[in-house]
């Protein structure tokens, strides 16, 4: 059964890369390839399989992917670049990239070489019809999350800068809330990259940011406590400046009756 699934995946991959009209590829081969990709990814993570069987399955799939990685990514990039197209096609393309990364994390180098992160950032930050691209943006966030989880050491600086700019965006709250979740994950998984773009400073400022009304302040404060408690991450905090900002909302100077941070403290 497993060998048949792997063979079907290989056939779907070959059909997807068959030279032809891009419209036919988007309409027929992309959905079939995505379906096989999803079922193959699930096959690699079935818990009932013994460890050695799972390893053989994963190696077989990885070998198939590695031989055609650049071609697949170039095809997906070409589809993403098509502007006047059904939005679900772009969403499926980004989802396919995410599945490929989960199956074979080593393709992160090829992802950077083909400049796919640039187009992901374009969808997140430059598309003006936010309601029309909500599913695409969701897949972009999931792709970033998968990258942080699987290969955080190679997380692109461009992604980190985009996350920070979205956290500062006060116009689209839902986009901003998802970016804060990613910022917390980035500070935990890729602290060096987060420190390069000022991620820790932004996370601390978010604790006392009144414009974040509607987001759980306790999640940010709890994340900060965990980050400070980790010696590997603690080195990226500025002892005097950052710690004073964090604990300022829990303390009040002598002689001051009115606490300016009381409203934030109540929310936490």
C-alpha positions in Angstrom: 0.0 0.0 0.0 2.8 2.4 1.0 4.8 1.6 -2.1 1.8 2.3 -4.3 1.3 5.7 -2.6 4.9 6.6 -3.3 4.6 5.5 -6.9 1.5 7.6 -7.3 3.3 10.6 -5.8 6.1 10.1 -8.3 3.7 10.0 -11.2 1.8 13.1 -10.0 5.2 14.9 -9.7 6.2 14.0 -13.3 2.8 15.0 -14.6 3.1 18.4 -12.8 6.5 19.0 -14.4 5.4 17.9 -17.9 6.1 20.8 -20.3 2.9 22.4 -21.5 0.4 25.2 -21.1 0.7 26.8 -17.7 -3.1 27.1 -17.5 -3.5 23.4 -17.9 -0.9 22.9 -15.2 -2.8 25.2 -12.8 -6.2 23.7 -13.5 -5.4 20.0 -13.6 -1.9 19.0 -12.5 -1.5 21.3 -9.5 -4.6 20.0 -7.6 -3.6 16.4 -8.3 0.0 17.0 -7.2 -1.1 18.8 -4.0 -3.5 15.9 -3.1 -0.7 13.3 -3.6 1.7 15.5 -1.7 -0.7 15.8 1.2 -1.3 12.1 1.4 2.4 11.3 1.1 3.2 13.8 4.0 0.6 12.0 6.1 2.1 8.6 5.2 5.5 9.8 6.5 4.0 10.7 9.9 1.8 7.7 10.6 2.5 6.7 14.2 1.4 3.1 13.9 4.4 2.4 11.6 7.5 1.0 13.2 10.4 3.5 13.2 12.4 1.6 10.6 9.4 1.5 8.2 8.7 5.2 8.6 12.4 5.9 7.9 12.3 3.9 4.7 9.2 5.6 3.5 10.5 9.1 4.3 13.9 8.3 2.6 12.0 7.1 -0.6 9.9 10.2 -0.7 12.9 12.5 0.0 14.9 10.9 -2.8 12.0 11.6 -5.2 11.7 15.2 -4.1 15.4 16.0 -4.1 15.9 14.9 -7.7 13.4 17.5 -9.0 13.3 20.1 -6.2 14.5 23.1 -8.3 12.1 22.3 -11.1 9.1 22.0 -8.8 9.9 25.2 -7.0 10.4 27.1 -10.3 7.0 25.8 -11.5 5.3 26.9 -8.2 7.0 30.3 -8.4 5.7 30.8 -12.0 2.2 30.0 -10.8 2.5 32.4 -7.9 3.6 35.1 -10.2 0.5 34.9 -12.3 -1.6 37.9 -11.2 -5.0 37.4 -13.0 -5.8 34.0 -11.6 -8.1 32.3 -9.2 -6.9 33.1 -5.7 -7.2 29.4 -4.7 -4.4 28.6 -7.2 -1.9 30.7 -5.4 -3.1 29.3 -2.0 -2.5 25.8 -3.3 0.9 26.7 -4.6 2.0 28.1 -1.2 0.5 25.1 0.5 2.5 22.8 -1.8 5.7 24.6 -0.8 4.8 24.1 2.8 4.2 20.4 2.4 7.5 20.0 0.5 9.4 21.7 3.3 7.8 19.5 5.9 8.7 16.3 3.9 12.2 17.5 3.1 13.5 20.3 5.3 16.8 20.4 3.4 15.1 22.2 0.5 15.3 25.5 2.4 18.5 26.3 0.5 16.7 25.9 -2.8 13.8 27.9 -1.5 16.1 30.8 -0.9 17.9 30.4 -4.2 14.6 30.6 -6.2 13.7 33.8 -4.2 10.4 32.3 -3.1 10.5 34.1 0.2 10.3 37.4 -1.7 7.0 36.5 -3.3 5.6 35.2 0.0 6.4 38.7 1.5 4.8 40.3 -1.5 1.5 38.5 -0.8 1.7 39.4 2.9 2.5 43.0 2.7 1.8 44.4 -0.8 -1.6 42.9 -1.8 -4.2 45.7 -1.2 -7.3 43.5 -1.3 -6.9 42.0 2.1 -10.3 40.2 2.2 -9.5 38.5 -1.1 -6.1 37.2 -0.1 -6.9 36.0 3.5 -6.4 32.3 2.6 -3.1 33.0 0.8 -1.9 35.0 3.8 -2.9 32.2 6.2 -0.8 29.7 4.1 2.1 32.2 4.1 2.0 32.3 7.9 1.9 28.5 8.1 4.9 28.3 5.8 6.9 30.6 8.0 5.8 28.6 11.1 6.9 25.3 9.5 10.3 26.9 8.5 10.8 28.0 12.1 9.9 24.6 13.5 11.9 22.5 11.1 15.0 24.6 10.2 15.1 27.6 12.5 18.9 28.1 12.0 18.3 29.0 8.4 15.2 31.2 8.9 15.4 34.0 6.3 16.1 37.5 7.6 13.6 38.8 5.1 10.8 36.8 6.8 11.9 38.1 10.2 11.8 41.7 9.0 8.3 41.1 7.5 7.0 39.7 10.7 8.2 42.7 12.6 6.6 45.1 10.2 3.3 43.3 10.4 3.4 43.4 14.2 3.7 47.2 14.0 0.8 47.5 11.5 -2.2 48.9 13.4 -4.6 48.8 10.4 -5.2 45.1 10.1 -5.7 43.5 13.6 -6.1 39.9 12.5 -2.9 40.1 10.5 -1.2 41.7 13.4 -2.3 39.1 15.9 -1.0 36.3 13.7 2.3 38.1 13.3 2.6 38.4 17.1 2.2 34.6 17.4 4.9 34.2 14.8 7.1 36.7 16.6 6.9 34.8 19.8 7.8 31.6 17.9 10.7 33.3 16.2 12.1 34.6 19.5 11.9 31.1 20.9 13.2 29.1 17.8 15.5 31.6 16.1 16.6 34.1 18.8 19.7 35.3 16.9 17.6 36.3 13.9 14.9 37.8 16.2 17.6 39.9 17.9 19.0 41.1 14.6 15.6 42.7 13.6 14.7 43.9 17.1 12.2 41.2 17.8 12.8 41.1 21.6 12.4 44.9 21.9 9.1 44.8 19.9 7.8 41.9 22.0 8.5 43.9 25.2 6.8 47.0 23.8 3.8 44.9 22.9 3.1 44.2 26.5 2.2 47.8 27.2 0.8 48.6 23.8 -2.8 49.8 24.2 -3.5 49.4 20.5 -3.4 45.6 20.9 -6.7 45.6 22.7 -8.3 42.3 21.8 -5.1 40.3 21.9 -4.2 38.2 25.0 -1.6 40.3 26.9 -1.1 37.3 29.2 0.2 35.3 26.2 2.9 37.9 25.5 3.9 38.3 29.2 4.0 34.5 29.7 6.2 34.1 26.6 8.6 36.8 27.9 8.9 35.0 31.2 9.8 31.7 29.5 12.3 33.4 27.2 14.0 35.1 30.1 14.2 31.8 32.0 16.1 30.2 29.1 19.8 30.8 29.4 20.2 30.3 25.6 17.8 33.2 24.9 18.4 35.4 27.9 21.6 36.7 26.5 19.7 38.6 23.9 17.9 40.8 26.4 19.3 44.1 27.6 19.5 43.6 31.4 18.7 47.2 32.5 16.5 48.5 29.8 14.4 45.5 28.8 13.9 44.1 32.3 12.8 47.5 33.6 10.2 47.7 30.9 8.9 44.2 31.6 8.6 44.6 35.3 7.5 48.3 35.3 3.8 47.3 34.8 3.9 45.1 38.0 5.5 47.8 40.2 4.8 51.4 41.3 7.4 53.9 42.5 7.2 55.2 46.1 5.0 58.3 46.4 3.0 57.7 43.3 -0.7 56.9 44.0 -1.9 56.6 40.4 -0.5 53.7 38.4 -0.2 54.6 34.7 0.0 50.9 33.8 -3.0 49.7 35.8 -5.2 49.2 32.7 -2.6 46.9 31.1 -2.0 45.1 34.4 -5.8 44.4 34.7 -5.8 42.8 31.2 -2.8 40.6 32.1 
